[in-house]
Amino acid sequence: MARFCACLAPTTGLAHAHVAAMGATVETDRAPVDVPGASLGLVDGEPGRAQGPFAAHGMTAVGEVTLHNRTELLAALSADAAPAPAGCPDGELLLRCFARLGEAGVSLAEGMFALAVADGRDLVLIRDHLGARTLFYARADGAWAASTSLRALRRWPALGTSMNLAAVRSFLTFAYLPGEETLLTGVREVLPGRVLRLSGDGTVAESVHWEPRERLDDAPPAGPGGHAPVLRALLEDATARRLPEGEPAAVLLSGGVDSSLVTALAAKLHSHPVHTYSISFGDDLPNELGYSGLVATHCRTRHRVLTVSGRTVASRLAEAAALLDSPVGDPLTVPNLIMAEAVARDGASVVLNGEGGDPVFGGPKNLPMLVQEMHRRPGVPWDEERATAYLRSYRKCWTDLPVLLTRDTLDALRDAPRPERFVEPYLTPGAGSPHRMGHLLNQLLHCNLRTKGAHHILTKVERLTASQGIEGRAPLFDRRVVDHAFATPPADKLRGTAEKWVLKEAVRDLLPDTVVDRPKSGMRVPVQQWLAGPLRELTGDLLLGRRSRQRGLFRTDTVRTWMRGEGTLLPRQGGKLWLVLTLELWLRSYDV
């Protein structure tokens, strides 16, 4: 297992120096491949799935590439004078598609990939449609460097990084970083569905190889609910493509409809046993184990319930935070890591999950925005009103920033770009936006998909599973499934108060009605209890200690107030304190 690094420098020798300076030990049997001005290599000691270097059509590439439609791609290249070998690695196949078909060849691919291509004197960076694999890049001393590992770029001596305060504010607003910025100054992330061409003169050209489009004018299938059968076929195909060959399938089963339908499809389509995994935080806390157990019994899976205590979370939170290239303020990071470990111990190489149902088909996060639209204030610009309401609907720390951040931090942020910029392009109804969707619900779903989907859900799963040598796959984030979702009338996604209606109808015959028709509840994580119990001492030591005070980000009086459970009418301090704690642990892990 490895991650990759790629460099573009004025001379090949300088590129070699940059690879070495990043702390990268290049595998001896796959040394960097040189083209004029570029060097590509693999990084040992960084968990990942790097492949290469590959050479084809005068280009060289390294990448982390998993393709789910190899047959289609090989067929698309069959007319080539030098067709791709049938058994070539996925990374080489994607390189050949790009070399021969350009961005159309990348768009044709279905899978999870980050690819760095040395094309003459340019370095081309390609990220998959939905953002399952991350890719970062930076420029220093007249050279470009890119890697799937932010930590590798952090070790590049030429890159003098420091803490990016604008990204700190974004994280506290969203509980993840929703766009191209990272917490390290000078380092940016390639956005999903994009191709970046980095030239030796420092210029960057970005193009889009895929973006979901609203296609409501397409002729709908005949009959009421006609989109559901089409969706069912797409779901079966997406799940079948992601099932592992020749081994049992593993599925993370929470008990919600999304993970339940993936479990049911896996059980229906796979010729090997299906193993399911659920999390419990203790019998005395509310949980969804009744639903997950019901689905496991109904689908005849081999089911395991893993109990995660507050003490376990306290002892492993720093480890989980360090595995992520960008922090995620999700209290399920440690439980997700523990499930990945259990899957790996059971010998599986692939684990499926139900992530994607909410951002693609209309989960409960959209209801507050739809209600807000009914009560919009006259005379206030739509983009400003919607963006503000969207940030507020997250209920993280956005409204608390004036009392959470120190005066020096607030002053430094006065002229920094606002967090609203990440959502305004999706929510602005004006014509001319490349992200434009016509219906409000689709605008919200598009925003959810491109922010939380790409920068929280997919990346968290990928990094935590990769750390255990397994691959997390999300059938509901399949590109064809997403395209169909935006061709489905909004009334079929959110029908009255019934969320994800078309998705539920597509799989109704596979699951008990009790599961299909249950309201969304989500996994109830006992953050308040953890922070008042096994995490209390750690939180105080980290957030009120010398190192945090010297960094000067947070007001200690506000932190103390939240630790006492004061300052709000409802007990939401725990979730906010969790964000601050997660950020502090990540900054320490990266020595920022």
Steps between C-alpha positions, in 0.01 A plus 500: 500500500630848415397854410654690211692822442551684173729795430550743215819702518719703261740205475472129559771519765301754699194278473700211649610727781142596573384139517776424748440820696139401560622217716394252235674168476443392142457126459817353352315284248293793378736796494380841376445522127637816342360707220636845419450704815296249699548217748244256631536251782333310781521580869565214740353519847187686389186282496344503156470310174752670273580334168764573242682665351333413168597616152272523197476722192793714609353568845594365841273474804468382859170472677261346746244354263213253542277462194157335499439493123815360345310317224346824373831683508684222317227503236534877459871450429460196275544701181837630619797389294658383826201394714535466874599152618200324654684444828660842536469670840213742557738796514648419161154452351388842624820658365432347158142631507626850576780485245274384217163654585589797719254612764225297332701188578526599866128575515426158355676330792302388803692459822721659760819661376767765538750507215811712438614508137830635370406640159807658346585796723160506669375312802136399461294412808174305465247428773198269476145619444373497859823543698564157652878551471673822600782682323697801627748731328733790580765718339832615645842600363373489144380141528165325532440206734188287532408208720208301630662557842479843659757385754751431220462855370535626857847344511618685188761745635456743211138550599487733798151426628314647793146480635235624259262708717232518229491120497474495880186712471363277225553188709325648802212599272452172312680240719713422192673700226246539217721609209851531366662654808698300755618588848851550361574826319617448146345154465178452308276204421392400151121516485307189394411468134790727404815482291779744592791574269795644693755665273863572568439876486268473801167525317208271582229405251192326638243310298193298598473139388166445681242701690145383576235672291131549558317317220136534600392554139592142411195290428410317825429128498136408458277453804502640853834459669656404168842620608517237776549193274774678306668593825473142622689373197768763552533412868540132423765576239686740731502249784601208279795696360627570851469152645836325551584205278543159655454597866223587747357851491511730802243774559484767769139476618366782718134402473399800288339452163816581302732242658209254516434516127868453420499195731191360328645554154831343598319197644293468182785541252806346665582133469702503823388565859427857610643618832341805665634721779319736736611724785366517855590764757353298787165346585397799712510742204250542212608305194388351169607145575141377480479615139847379399429163662168478317671568165780254572248228581283586199800490264663202677835669549770406747455788739734649761429779749811687614477683831695825521540655844578859585836390637587342167409820319714703741800272449479491119366839397845645433586199284184536292552875454857443380384261226302774324652744251250760615316491834143375516293600801302178491484309831475176301864509388623265776202260461557499122866415556408218739257356245768517230735309730235232560438464127873465434540240777223296340704487179294726272666734252189704415223643718182658362306777672174688458652848483346732241126460546446834671713729279381332179130431563381757751559427865375698802765772488304662217174553690620802704613668178168435328311643796732801504425566134132533584581775749772682309527869583390733217776705343791283617707354214431130455864396496573682826187372675539141385872480574447638851214261568704207367791571732267546794324171424825313571469603864875487551709796618423759231282720720740452793813622323486852651518354852712192420789654308742743662502867403835459318359212296185692410708801396719280280188358334337835432603508133516123446256333257167417666378142551186585303707486181494122508120476477393813313582363151255214558225700670498817288202492262655744251577380149852432380632293790671178385346329802148617421206277591147627446310350793587597858513140620748411226706805587520377860583145395767623260652709778490206743657270242787732410579614854414243766499203265842567349679653797355317798314177428710345224842616618440395862400149395789471253772603744378290793450186293828547313684512833396136548584389148137469389294700253175672588251521213174696483248378238269799559780733388516324163513761222211346306287489816576867563419593140166323531425679826529837329280378214230399750228757579558662842150390606612138464797558730327701770130405482325705764687413818619164362873536440686305230166368373624368163795328667274322747255397229783357291590248773168455683474133404843425651441623856234491770263799492608578856845585368397668176240729657680589822588868543862604475663509843871449447740335738474669838855551620532580873738793455369688805555196723850442363606860553360499853665165576800324344590791269468776757860495624644466149286790373613728782866409460496558125279806465611686813865392492803708412532387138140590414524834681819586313327430170249767599196379307236454769378702794562292810198648680268369226665158507456482878136607469431223247683244713266589790200447270400865513435770244201362306140414580532156339787260573689551173832603651628143466484500120673837482766403751560184300591711194751703698653187651522326161669802345753523783591133467544533123718811532724321749526195277620720213718712729322821399 
